[in-house]
Amino acid sequence: MGGLLQELRGGRLMARVFRSTSWILLGYGGSQGLRLASNLILTRLLFPEAFGLMALISLVTVGLMLFSDVGIAPSIAQSKRGDDPDFLNTAWSIQVVRGVCLWVIATGLAYPFSVFYDAPELAVYLPVAALALLVSGFNPTRIETAHRHLLMGRLTVLDLTSQLIGLVVMVALAWWWQSVWALVLGGVVSPLAKLVLTWVFLPGPSNRFRWEYEAVRELVTFGKWIFLSTAFWFFASQGDRAVLGKFLSLESLGVYNIAFFLASFALQLGMAVSGRVMIPVYRDAKHEAAKIAKLRAGLSAVTLGLLLVMAFAGPVLVGFLYDARYTLAGAIVTLLAVAQIPQAIGMSYDQSALAAGDSRRFFVVTAARAVFQITCLIVGVSLFGLVGAIVGMGVAHLLTHPFVIWLARKHDAWDMRHDVICALCAGALAVMALWVNRDAIAALAALT
């Protein structure tokens, strides 16, 4: 215990890593806890179609964010000028302009998108929901400065507070209106609360409009590959809803969305820790391979362990938490958790490229993942329905892993022993989870 406390004290890199990881775990755990609590309440106040509509709204808003991401956050994290006020203010100015443009584009897409998915309500909901993009554009770069220096404590508290405010508003409106408007407006209140709280309570200089040529050039040079990467990441992360939205009813899409929330929290947690912690580690401790290997192993063990818990417990957990309208979500949780295992094994490697400023190879991996994901999804759902689509997602992750290894080897980050041990252990347990829940999976396949 004394050794652990010693590791957590002081300003050394690994001490900051441990503290930041603890805060990220606390923040993500608290965030997911709040989402689960509100989810349980909202599924009783609203109807499955409401969550299907919100899945389509998120498809547009998240898609626009990804298609326009120029890598402000990783640029600040890895740049030598990451603490320079001129650099930060220029980055903030770009971010503000982007937020305004995103809202205008989302408003313009509202009607054609509603026609494409045969959901007329989207023409009204989408312009309001997209106000979240406009608001987020004004977030101060103090947020990224805190991430750069692994100072996560106060930021975590502010994030959780803003999310709590948004969820309270969402639940209150759902109880009052029993309408999708509760989800739409709650989704705007949360980023608005975060904007106010971080401007007021997060320490650091305030941002102002600035357009320094050298800063713009550095941001664009690094960010051009990030821009392409995040555009392809849209297909990798949102492709399931984009494809399934055309094949499933809004009710079935809503059930899938509930299952995805439960099944994905483990991988999202692992990626959150990896994305915020591994860039500084690869950047500042690249010659300490043993420490990096231990950090990677711990991150993988926790993520894969949680995924396997969801794979075994999916049907039981859904039956305990939700009413009969969501029964099929249990088998979906099991299948999604198993499908994400290959991605979890390689999730820490791509950060080594970003830490080295190699956004081009990062783009290649993301593009490969997107191509495999969309192709396997379409083939799977066309031939075997929803079960085929989820299996296709797992196949896509397997096909992407050689590209992840290629990137990791270029930056001396690949750990073959780690990959083999994780694949054998997690793979064996995943097969057991599929066998244990075979009846629920067969029922899903028969109905979809």
Buried (B, 14 or more C-beta within 10 A) or exposed (E): EEEEEEBBEEEEBBBBBBBBBBBBBBBBEBBBEBBBEBBEBBBEBBBBBBBBBBBBBBBBBBBBBBBBBBBBBBBBBBBEBBEBBEBBBBBBBBBBEBBEBBBBBBBEBBBEBBEEBEBEBBBBBBBBBBBBBBBBBBBBBBBBBBBBBBBBBBBBBBBBBBBBBBBBBBBEBBBEEEBBBBBBBBBBBBBBBBBBBBBEEBEBEEBEEBEBEEBBEBBBEBBBBBBBBBBBBBBBBBBBBBBBBEBBEBBBBBBBBBBBBBBBBBBBBBBBBBBBBBBBBBBBBBEBEEBBBEBBBEBBBBBBEBBBBBBBBBBBBBBEBBEEBBBBBBBBBBBBBBBBBBBBBBBBBBBBBBBBBBBEBBBBBBBBBBBBBBBBBBBBBEEBBBBBBBBBBBBBBBBBBEBBBBBBEBBEBBBEEBBEBBBEBBBEBBEEBBEBBEEBBEBBBEEB
